[in-house]
């Protein structure tokens, strides 16, 4: 991938896509094709066909997706499976039709079985039942992985798939109805501190374990893999260590400077008990995460502390 190559980032305004764009610019890449969802509806096969025919991108980062937290995934199951399948099908197929040199498909750690052994190794894919609350989204992502592998097998397309762990960073979603756990915690604690609330209520027991990767680290890993990985199957991207929701809440509380109480609403679902990625494959290729959770959350807090 040369500095002047034509690069299309699908989903460049989201947390992942914007991080990839920032990192590419930092590394000297400059020939980008960027379309907002208003300018190009990736669910529209005809529009995507015309876009690829007109623009002819050489490299594609497929970071566009309909995403959300446990509430959104559980409430809008049809939307999550339909929209993600349409986005993937259109972009991957047109990348093949228009001879894209390389495509990277970004999945999610939720593709792994709910009770898979920990840490999650790449070969655990399709070895057990999925977490019911986000099964439609996970199935769409699994379909994307298999689509990339199938086009590689049948046509020799250089399409690769990467599976990020839980992410956070600039341009995250802070809507309490459909955000992920870390941005939701940040917003709750910032708001509680501002309003003088004496307690913050958090869904579940606080026992589930989660791994968190800063979006800038993910972007660096994606570009590293775009340059250095050309095989079928998947590559996990993560930090290789996790933290309980309870301890995460305490960390966010400390960083925000909130002095009230944390209350866990155990009538609400926990989701998957643990999701820790095995990143030995990625580490063996020569990449390791750089940003610690404390550093990353502190940085994000400084950026959003006056928004809520």
C-alpha positions, 0 to 999 in steps of 0.5 A: 500500500503506497502513500498515493494509492486510492483508499476508501474508508467505509464509515470514516465518521465513526469511531473506527473509521475516523481513527483509521483515517487519522492514522493513515494521515499520520503515516503520510497517506493522502489519496482518500475517498470519503463518503458520508452515509447521506452521500452514499447509502451502503445498503443500496446495492445500485448506489454502491455499484455506481460508486465503485465503478466511478471511483475505482478504489485500490484499497478498502477499509470496511469499517461501516456498520450498524452498531450499538450496545446491549440494549440496541442489539436486543431491541433492533435485531432485524435492523442489525442483521439486515443492515449489516448484511446489506452493507457488507454484501454490497461493499465486498462484492463490488470490491471484487467486481472492481478489482480492489487490490485489498480489502479489510473487513472489521468484525467484532469479538461478539462473533465468538461463542458465549461460553467459549474458553478464554482467552478467545482464540481465532479457531473458536469461531463457530464452535458453540452458541452465540450470546442471544442479546447480540446474535443477529449482529454476530451472525452478520459479522460471521457472514462477512468473514465467510464472504471474504474467505469465499471470495479469496477461495473462488476468485483469489481476492485479497480480502482479510478479516480482523476482529477488534475487542471492545473499543473506546476513543474519539467519536464514540457513541454516548447515547445511553440507550445504545452505547457500549459500556465504557462510554455509558459509564463515562457519561453517567459519572460525568453527569452524576458529578455535575448534578451532585447525584449521590449514586450511579446505577449500573446494569448487571452484577458488575462481574462480567470481564471485558477487554478494552482497546483504544481506537487509535491502537486499533487503527495502528493495528489495522494499517499494520495488518493491511501491509503485513497480513494476506491470509484467510481466516481472522486476526484478533486485535486487542490488548490481551488483558481484561477488567471486571465491569465493577473495577472499570466503574471504579476506574472511571469514577476515580478519573472523573472525580466522582465521590458518590456510590456505585449501585449495580442493578442486578435485575438487568442482564450481564451479557457474555460473562467474559470476552478476552481476546487471545492476541498471540497471533497478532503479537507474533506478527509483530504488533502490540497495543501501546495505550494503557486503559488508564491513559486512554480513559483519562484522555477521553474524559478530558475530551468529553467532560464538558459535553454532558 
